[in-house]
């Protein structure tokens, strides 16, 4: 009986936490303005909430996202991260954008060119979050590969997990019926 009571208390606490996140605007209840300034503002708000996330050259990455957004695409959530598996390599900043059609991972190179990885819902399998002593990691499993993203602020992992889970639940069933 005691375990059952504890379970309901934890469940109630988790639900209250999710409701609190929605009230604060952290969970994707509203869409982000898909202009360059709207995306940049959203990333800056994220960096203010989670200052231990390493990110450089945000404006350049945002510019690449704006170039490759389709006219009918809307951004639900965007956050900066390092695209590597090693926490000591901090020079691979990229932006992850969850749109209504795909997940975009965009990185503007320093001198010329850029990298874009587009993950459609039918290619997306699952994800795994790992909290370390200093940083957190996110592994996105697709049909072809595992994309490793690192150097996340450990406090941001709950927000990222919640938004990514809601994104999967909202987008994946829509596109599976097509």
Secondary structure, DSSP 8 states (H G I E B T S, - for coil): -HHHHHHHHHHHHHHHHHHHHHHTT-SSSS-B--SHHHHHHHHHHHHHH-TTS----HHHHHHHHHHH--TT--EEEEEEEE-SS-TT----EEEEEEESSEEEEEEE-SSS-EEEEEEETTTEEEEEEEE-SSEEEEEEEESS-EEEEEEEEGGGHHHHHHHHHHHHHHHHHHHH--
